[in-house]
Amino acid sequence: MDILILAVVIALVAVGAISGLVVSSRKKKQLPPPAPPSTPTITAPPAEPQVGEDAVETAEEPRRTIEEVGLPEAEAPAAAPVVVEPEAPAAPAIEVPEPTAGRLVRLRARLARSQNSLGKGLLTLLSREHLDEDTWEEVEETLLVADVGVAPTQELVERLRERVKVLGTRTPADLRALLKEELLALVGTDFDRAVKTESGEDTPGVIMVVGVNGTGKTTTTGKLARVLVADGRSVVLGAADTFRAAAADQLQTWGERVGARTVRGPEGGDPASIAYDAVKEGIAEGADVVLIDTAGRLHTKTGLMDELGKVKRVVEKHGPLDEILLVLDATTGQNGLMQARVFAEVVDITGIVLTKLDGTAKGGIVVAVQRELGVPVKLVGLGEGADDLAPFEPEAFVDALIGD
């Protein structure tokens, strides 16, 4: 039995040895033939070896690729860094402002929602069967509350009393036509309300925007730039309000939206110098209009009005100012009239911009400020939208006052 077991073990060992010889023979047959020796080439002497682990191979061992050496990619020598030039910031998209023709008419519904309390109040009073003294006092009070002003109110009440007496029977349509006619006469249709943008010389038209900070002066300047661009004019902006840190940035943002360049200086810089440079740049660029935003108050001891007078004188070294627009907040009423008086004493106001007109029922300020300064309301702000600054149109305004 032991002999039989020993014979089986010897047989198994012999079979294993024979199998190993067969496998080894097959592997040897699969090996590729050795590559023929290449002809050595003469190369330049090797560079001076570096110190440490980065030393290069000698000339006797030519360099091999990563694939030939079999090193993982992470161990390969680092490639030379690629310098990527930073991309220039993309220019902001140029917006196309809404055409200005008929803006006030298109915004009439918005204006009417807040203004027609005046017109409806007057129509309700005038529709009473008997118009006694108490009724006429209520008419007068309604006009005064709307900031029409004392003198214009007295004139309007007298004219209404006379015409209602002559009219006799008063239908709603008759009253509406009568009130519209009288209010239109009070607002005035004979003013030249166009914003002057053309100089009599071979220079851009120059417009200076003045007013107390908080009235929306800088925003109005930016919106006015949109109005001018919408009418096909090229504009340069002058950020001469150096009192407020954000004023120049704000104005520049408005300008970039419509492709208008902004000339600015350091915070707290000389406003007159910036205004002068803006006009100079406008002349150099051949711009149609230069818009100059001014400070509403100053952090220096120099009075605001003295500074505005200086800005005006410096700008006029290039040529006369074509427009000086005073921005007033329509909600301030009589306080706005006091501001108007002060500014008019220093600079020759040529037009008025009423902002926030849609947020108040005091539409009579249009009449009062025109009477106070003897200059027309040329633009009105009717909201927060970029294109909510509209040329003032008396007919559309009165229609909004009276309502449908």
C-alpha positions as CSV (number, residue, x, y, z in Angstrom):
1,M,0.0,0.0,0.0
2,D,2.8,2.4,0.9
3,I,4.4,1.6,-2.4
4,L,1.2,2.5,-4.3
5,I,0.9,5.8,-2.6
6,L,4.5,6.7,-3.3
7,A,4.0,5.9,-7.0
8,V,1.0,8.2,-7.2
9,V,2.9,11.1,-5.6
10,I,5.9,10.6,-8.0
11,A,3.4,10.6,-11.0
12,L,1.8,13.9,-9.8
13,V,5.2,15.7,-9.4
14,A,6.2,14.5,-12.9
15,V,3.0,15.9,-14.4
16,G,3.5,19.3,-12.7
17,A,7.0,19.6,-14.0
18,I,6.0,18.7,-17.5
19,S,3.2,21.4,-17.4
20,G,5.6,24.1,-16.2
21,L,8.0,23.3,-19.0
22,V,5.2,23.7,-21.5
23,V,3.9,27.0,-20.2
24,S,7.4,28.4,-20.0
25,S,8.0,27.3,-23.6
26,R,4.8,29.1,-24.7
27,K,5.8,32.3,-22.9
28,K,9.1,32.3,-24.6
29,K,7.5,31.9,-28.0
30,Q,5.2,35.0,-27.3
31,L,8.1,37.4,-26.4
32,P,8.8,39.9,-29.3
33,P,12.1,39.7,-30.9
34,P,14.7,42.1,-29.5
35,A,14.8,45.5,-31.4
36,P,17.9,45.9,-33.6
37,P,20.5,48.2,-32.1
38,S,20.1,51.7,-33.4
39,T,22.9,53.7,-34.8
40,P,24.1,56.1,-32.1
41,T,23.7,59.7,-32.9
42,I,26.1,62.4,-31.8
43,T,24.4,64.9,-29.5
44,A,25.5,68.0,-27.7
45,P,27.2,67.5,-24.3
46,P,24.7,67.1,-21.6
47,A,23.7,70.2,-19.6
48,E,25.2,70.6,-16.1
49,P,23.3,68.3,-13.8
50,Q,21.1,69.8,-11.2
51,V,21.5,69.2,-7.5
52,G,19.2,66.8,-5.7
53,E,16.4,64.6,-7.1
54,D,16.0,66.7,-10.2
55,A,19.3,65.7,-11.7
56,V,19.0,64.6,-15.4
57,E,20.1,61.4,-16.9
58,T,23.6,61.1,-18.5
59,A,24.2,60.8,-22.2
60,E,24.7,57.1,-21.9
61,E,21.0,56.6,-21.0
62,P,18.8,58.5,-23.4
63,R,15.6,60.0,-22.1
64,R,12.4,57.9,-22.5
65,T,8.8,59.0,-22.5
66,I,6.4,58.4,-19.7
67,E,4.8,55.5,-21.6
68,E,8.2,53.9,-22.2
69,V,9.3,54.2,-18.6
70,G,5.9,53.2,-17.3
71,L,5.8,55.9,-14.5
72,P,2.4,57.0,-13.4
73,E,1.4,60.4,-14.8
74,A,1.7,62.1,-11.4
75,E,5.5,61.3,-11.3
76,A,6.1,62.9,-14.8
77,P,8.2,66.1,-14.8
78,A,5.9,69.1,-14.6
79,A,5.3,70.9,-17.9
80,A,6.1,74.6,-18.2
81,P,3.3,76.7,-16.8
82,V,1.0,78.2,-19.4
83,V,0.3,81.8,-18.8
84,V,-3.3,82.6,-19.5
85,E,-4.1,86.3,-20.1
86,P,-7.1,87.4,-18.0
87,E,-10.1,88.1,-20.1
88,A,-11.2,91.7,-20.2
89,P,-14.5,92.3,-18.5
90,A,-17.4,92.1,-21.0
91,A,-18.8,95.5,-21.8
92,P,-22.3,96.0,-20.4
93,A,-25.1,95.6,-22.9
94,I,-26.2,98.9,-24.3
95,E,-29.9,99.4,-23.7
96,V,-32.3,101.1,-26.2
97,P,-34.3,103.7,-24.3
98,E,-38.0,104.1,-24.9
99,P,-38.8,106.8,-27.4
100,T,-39.7,110.1,-25.7
101,A,-42.5,111.1,-28.1
102,G,-45.7,110.7,-26.3
103,R,-44.2,109.3,-23.1
104,L,-46.5,111.4,-20.8
105,V,-49.5,110.2,-22.8
106,R,-48.5,106.6,-22.4
107,L,-48.0,107.2,-18.6
108,R,-51.2,109.1,-18.3
109,A,-53.1,106.2,-16.5
110,R,-50.3,106.1,-13.8
111,L,-50.4,109.8,-13.4
112,A,-54.2,109.9,-13.2
113,R,-54.4,107.4,-10.4
114,S,-52.7,109.8,-8.0
115,Q,-53.7,113.2,-9.6
116,N,-57.3,113.0,-10.4
117,S,-58.4,113.7,-6.8
118,L,-58.0,117.3,-7.7
119,G,-60.0,117.1,-10.9
120,K,-62.7,114.9,-9.5
121,G,-63.0,117.0,-6.4
122,L,-63.5,120.2,-8.5
123,L,-66.0,118.4,-10.8
124,T,-68.0,117.2,-7.8
125,L,-68.2,120.7,-6.3
126,L,-69.1,122.4,-9.6
127,S,-71.9,119.8,-10.2
128,R,-73.9,120.9,-7.2
129,E,-77.3,122.4,-8.1
130,H,-76.6,125.6,-6.1
131,L,-73.1,127.0,-6.0
132,D,-73.2,129.2,-2.9
133,E,-70.3,130.9,-1.1
134,D,-69.5,127.8,0.9
135,T,-69.1,125.8,-2.2
136,W,-66.7,128.3,-3.8
137,E,-64.7,128.3,-0.6
138,E,-64.4,124.5,-0.9
139,V,-63.3,124.9,-4.5
140,E,-60.6,127.4,-3.3
141,E,-59.5,125.1,-0.5
142,T,-59.2,122.1,-3.0
143,L,-56.9,124.1,-5.2
144,L,-54.8,125.3,-2.3
145,V,-54.4,121.8,-0.9
146,A,-53.1,120.8,-4.4
147,D,-50.4,123.4,-4.1
148,V,-51.7,125.6,-6.9
149,G,-50.7,128.7,-5.0
150,V,-52.7,131.5,-3.6
151,A,-52.6,133.9,-6.5
152,P,-53.3,131.3,-9.2
153,T,-56.1,129.9,-7.1
154,Q,-57.9,133.2,-6.7
155,E,-57.6,133.8,-10.4
156,L,-59.0,130.4,-11.3
157,V,-61.9,130.7,-8.8
158,E,-62.9,134.1,-10.2
159,R,-62.9,132.8,-13.8
160,L,-64.9,129.7,-12.9
161,R,-67.5,131.8,-11.1
162,E,-68.0,134.0,-14.1
163,R,-68.2,131.3,-16.6
164,V,-70.5,129.0,-14.6
165,K,-72.9,131.9,-14.1
166,V,-73.0,132.5,-17.9
167,L,-73.2,128.9,-18.7
168,G,-76.4,128.4,-16.6
169,T,-77.3,124.7,-17.0
170,R,-74.3,122.6,-16.3
171,T,-74.1,119.1,-17.7
172,P,-71.1,116.9,-16.6
173,A,-69.6,117.1,-20.1
174,D,-69.9,121.0,-20.0
175,L,-68.3,121.1,-16.6
176,R,-65.4,118.9,-17.7
177,A,-64.8,120.9,-20.8
178,L,-64.9,124.1,-18.8
179,L,-62.5,122.9,-16.1
180,K,-60.1,121.5,-18.7
181,E,-60.0,124.8,-20.6
182,E,-59.4,126.8,-17.4
183,L,-56.7,124.5,-16.0
184,L,-54.9,124.4,-19.3
185,A,-54.8,128.2,-19.4
186,L,-53.4,128.1,-15.8
187,V,-50.7,125.5,-16.6
188,G,-49.8,127.4,-19.8
189,T,-49.5,126.3,-23.4
190,D,-47.3,129.2,-24.7
191,F,-44.1,128.1,-22.9
192,D,-41.2,126.7,-24.9
193,R,-40.8,123.4,-23.1
194,A,-38.1,121.9,-25.3
195,V,-34.8,121.0,-23.5
196,K,-32.2,123.0,-25.4
197,T,-29.4,120.7,-26.5
198,E,-27.8,122.7,-29.3
199,S,-25.1,125.3,-28.9
200,G,-25.0,128.3,-31.1
201,E,-21.3,127.5,-31.6
202,D,-19.3,124.6,-32.8
203,T,-19.4,122.9,-29.4
204,P,-21.8,120.5,-27.6
205,G,-24.9,121.8,-25.9
206,V,-24.2,122.0,-22.2
207,I,-26.8,121.3,-19.6
208,M,-26.2,121.8,-15.8
209,V,-28.6,120.0,-13.4
210,V,-29.0,121.6,-10.0
211,G,-31.1,120.9,-6.9
212,V,-31.0,119.8,-3.3
213,N,-29.7,116.3,-2.6
214,G,-32.7,113.9,-2.0
215,T,-34.8,115.3,-4.8
216,G,-33.6,112.6,-7.3
217,K,-31.1,114.9,-9.0
218,T,-28.4,112.4,-10.0
219,T,-31.1,109.8,-11.0
220,T,-32.8,112.5,-13.1
221,T,-29.5,113.4,-14.8
222,G,-29.1,109.7,-15.7
223,K,-32.6,109.4,-17.0
224,L,-32.2,112.6,-19.0
225,A,-29.2,111.0,-20.7
226,R,-31.6,108.2,-21.7
227,V,-34.1,110.8,-23.0
228,L,-31.4,112.4,-25.1
229,V,-30.0,109.1,-26.4
230,A,-33.5,108.0,-27.3
231,D,-33.7,111.2,-29.4
232,G,-30.5,110.3,-31.3
233,R,-28.0,112.5,-29.4
234,S,-24.6,111.4,-28.1
235,V,-23.9,112.3,-24.5
236,V,-21.0,112.9,-22.1
237,L,-21.8,113.0,-18.4
238,G,-19.9,115.1,-15.9
239,A,-20.0,113.8,-12.3
240,A,-19.5,117.1,-10.5
241,D,-21.4,116.0,-7.3
242,T,-18.3,115.2,-5.3
243,F,-20.0,115.5,-2.0
244,R,-21.7,112.1,-2.1
245,A,-19.4,109.2,-2.4
246,A,-21.8,107.1,-4.5
247,A,-22.9,109.9,-6.8
248,A,-20.2,109.4,-9.4
249,D,-20.7,105.6,-9.4
250,Q,-24.4,106.0,-9.7
251,L,-24.1,108.4,-12.6
252,Q,-21.5,106.2,-14.4
253,T,-23.9,103.2,-14.1
254,W,-26.6,105.2,-15.8
255,G,-24.2,106.3,-18.5
256,E,-22.9,102.8,-19.2
257,R,-26.4,101.6,-19.9
258,V,-26.8,103.8,-22.9
259,G,-23.2,104.1,-24.0
260,A,-22.5,107.5,-22.5
261,R,-19.0,108.2,-21.0
262,T,-18.8,109.7,-17.6
263,V,-16.0,112.2,-16.6
264,R,-15.3,112.0,-12.9
265,G,-12.7,113.0,-10.4
266,P,-11.7,112.1,-6.8
267,E,-14.2,112.1,-4.0
268,G,-14.2,115.6,-2.5
269,G,-12.5,117.0,-5.6
270,D,-13.2,120.4,-7.1
271,P,-16.6,120.3,-8.8
272,A,-15.8,123.2,-11.1
273,S,-12.7,121.4,-12.4
274,I,-14.6,118.2,-13.1
275,A,-17.3,120.2,-14.9
276,Y,-14.7,122.0,-17.0
277,D,-13.0,118.6,-18.0
278,A,-16.4,117.1,-18.9
279,V,-17.1,119.9,-21.4
280,K,-13.5,119.7,-22.7
281,E,-13.9,115.9,-23.3
282,G,-17.3,116.5,-24.9
283,I,-15.7,118.9,-27.4
284,A,-12.8,116.5,-28.1
285,E,-15.2,113.6,-28.7
286,G,-17.6,115.7,-30.8
287,A,-20.5,114.8,-28.5
288,D,-23.9,116.5,-29.0
289,V,-24.6,117.2,-25.3
290,V,-22.7,117.4,-22.1
291,L,-24.8,116.8,-18.9
292,I,-23.3,118.0,-15.6
293,D,-24.6,116.8,-12.3
294,T,-23.9,119.1,-9.4
295,A,-23.8,118.8,-5.6
296,G,-26.9,119.6,-3.5
297,R,-24.7,120.3,-0.5
298,L,-21.0,120.5,0.3
299,H,-18.8,119.2,3.1
300,T,-16.6,122.3,3.0
301,K,-17.2,125.7,4.5
302,T,-17.8,127.1,1.0
303,G,-21.5,127.8,0.6
304,L,-23.4,125.6,-1.9
305,M,-24.6,128.6,-3.9
306,D,-21.1,130.1,-4.2
307,E,-19.8,126.7,-5.5
308,L,-22.6,126.5,-8.0
309,G,-21.8,130.0,-9.2
310,K,-18.2,129.0,-9.6
311,V,-19.1,125.9,-11.6
312,K,-21.2,128.0,-13.9
313,R,-18.5,130.6,-14.5
314,V,-15.8,127.9,-15.2
315,V,-18.0,126.0,-17.6
316,E,-18.8,129.2,-19.5
317,K,-15.1,129.5,-20.4
318,H,-15.9,127.0,-23.1
319,G,-19.1,128.8,-24.1
320,P,-22.5,129.7,-22.7
321,L,-24.6,127.2,-20.8
322,D,-27.6,126.2,-22.9
323,E,-29.8,124.9,-20.0
324,I,-29.8,125.0,-16.2
325,L,-32.4,122.6,-15.0
326,L,-33.7,122.8,-11.4
327,V,-34.8,119.4,-10.0
328,L,-37.7,119.7,-7.4
329,D,-39.5,117.0,-5.5
330,A,-43.2,117.5,-6.2
331,T,-44.1,116.2,-2.8
332,T,-42.4,119.0,-1.0
333,G,-44.9,121.6,-2.0
334,Q,-44.2,125.1,-0.7
335,N,-40.8,123.9,0.6
336,G,-39.8,123.2,-3.0
337,L,-40.8,126.8,-3.9
338,M,-38.4,128.1,-1.3
339,Q,-35.6,126.0,-2.8
340,A,-36.5,127.3,-6.2
341,R,-36.1,130.9,-5.0
342,V,-32.7,130.3,-3.5
343,F,-31.3,128.6,-6.6
344,A,-32.8,131.2,-9.0
345,E,-30.8,133.9,-7.1
346,V,-27.5,132.3,-8.0
347,V,-27.9,130.7,-11.4
348,D,-30.3,131.5,-14.2
349,I,-32.8,128.6,-14.1
350,T,-34.1,127.9,-17.6
351,G,-36.3,124.9,-16.8
352,I,-37.8,122.8,-14.1
353,V,-37.9,119.0,-13.6
354,L,-40.5,117.8,-11.2
355,T,-39.8,114.4,-9.7
356,K,-42.2,112.0,-7.8
357,L,-45.2,113.6,-9.5
358,D,-47.0,110.3,-9.6
359,G,-46.8,109.9,-5.8
360,T,-48.7,113.0,-4.8
361,A,-52.1,114.6,-5.4
362,K,-50.4,118.0,-5.3
363,G,-50.3,118.5,-9.1
364,G,-50.8,122.2,-8.6
365,I,-47.1,122.6,-7.9
366,V,-46.7,122.7,-11.7
367,V,-48.6,126.0,-11.7
368,A,-47.0,127.4,-8.6
369,V,-43.4,126.9,-9.5
370,Q,-43.9,128.3,-13.0
371,R,-45.4,131.4,-11.5
372,E,-42.7,131.7,-8.9
373,L,-39.7,131.5,-11.4
374,G,-41.3,132.5,-14.7
375,V,-39.8,129.4,-16.3
376,P,-41.6,126.3,-17.6
377,V,-41.7,122.8,-16.3
378,K,-39.9,120.9,-19.0
379,L,-39.7,117.3,-17.6
380,V,-41.6,115.3,-15.0
381,G,-40.7,112.1,-13.2
382,L,-43.5,109.6,-13.0
383,G,-42.0,106.6,-11.3
384,E,-38.8,104.6,-10.5
385,G,-38.4,103.1,-14.0
386,A,-35.5,104.0,-16.2
387,D,-37.8,105.5,-18.8
388,D,-40.3,107.2,-16.4
389,L,-38.9,110.7,-17.1
390,A,-41.1,112.3,-19.7
391,P,-41.2,115.7,-21.5
392,F,-44.0,117.7,-19.9
393,E,-47.1,118.0,-22.1
394,P,-49.8,120.3,-20.7
395,E,-52.7,118.7,-22.5
396,A,-51.9,115.2,-21.3
397,F,-51.2,116.5,-17.8
398,V,-54.6,118.3,-17.5
399,D,-56.4,115.2,-18.9
400,A,-54.8,113.2,-16.1
401,L,-55.9,115.8,-13.5
402,I,-59.5,115.7,-14.6
403,G,-59.7,112.0,-15.4
404,D,-62.1,110.3,-17.8
